[in-house]
């Protein structure tokens, strides 16, 4: 009580390590020059001396790891908080849908080094994607819905189609999907004048509805004012239930869907990497690193439709949205409306990188 002094870090660090019985005090490279002082204090005080070992800090592309810089993002409200799913914090990763095992696998792959280096963010995504592929339940969610009407399907009829919850896990079981005359598909799955190698719906083209039937597009209905396509009309082949035909005809495209009579309206937040450049720590000409932020790192879809099997999903629960990626139920969800965060897309560029490395 006589001296209101807080001991300097170099003094407190070594003594607290010694008192707590630390065997190896592991810290980042900037403390390498402090090690002689660390050892000198303990020698003078005749105290037990742990071994201090320094290693290079973790750096990731397309993000910053400095707590000071992350704090600036929070203070300027450029992110929603320390747990914003774009932040490289434990809270942010958890809210994004990253699991403890995926983070541990990532740490095992990169190891510990003495040399400063930057790890490709794709490797972190790859570790999550590998784990979720094995355990995430598959569901169908239409992010940008377009109405599809099956003209030759009976009005008011609803049939149930069995679908696997996870083809990678036999124990995951099955679920039943409601199928009816009016469905929703992705707006991007229809083109009135399709480009070459476009295998989805267009006038006269046949596609497979996942788990269900073949349908042929007959015509589209457009808005009289905007000219935007509001709904498309198709006919289905009742002999193709399950996704195959007796005549073995080839169908190039398979698209996902949800039934208008049995789906939920949901909000989907499409998160991406926070910065546009690989090394955002390098400031712009005026010294403001925040100018590197990607303004498209969050895109919100307020009017998405998802199958009703997820009705009772809890915050933190993770699903694979067929053809779209892996998504995590956000804490902002309510009984009235679920909110999903994109954890990672299905595209795995890191697998290609690994193959190139193996070939070398």
Secondary structure, DSSP 8 states (H G I E B T S, - for coil): --------HHHHHHHHHHHTT-SEEEEEGGGGGGHHHHHHHHHHTT----EEEEE----BTTS---HHHHHHHHHTTSSSSTT-TTS-SHHHHHHHT--HHHHHHHHHHH---SS---B-HHHHHHHHHHHHHHH-EEE-EESSEEEEEETTS-TT-EEEEEEES-TT-GGG-EEEEEEESEEEEEGGGB-TT--TT--SB-TT-EEEETTS-EEEEEEEEE-TTT--EEEEEEEEEGGGTTT--TT------EE--EEGGGEEEEEEEEE--SBSSS-TTS--TTS-GGGGB-TTSEEEEEEEEEEGGGTT--TT-EEEETTTEEEEE-TT--SS--EEEEEE-S--HHHHHHHHHHH-
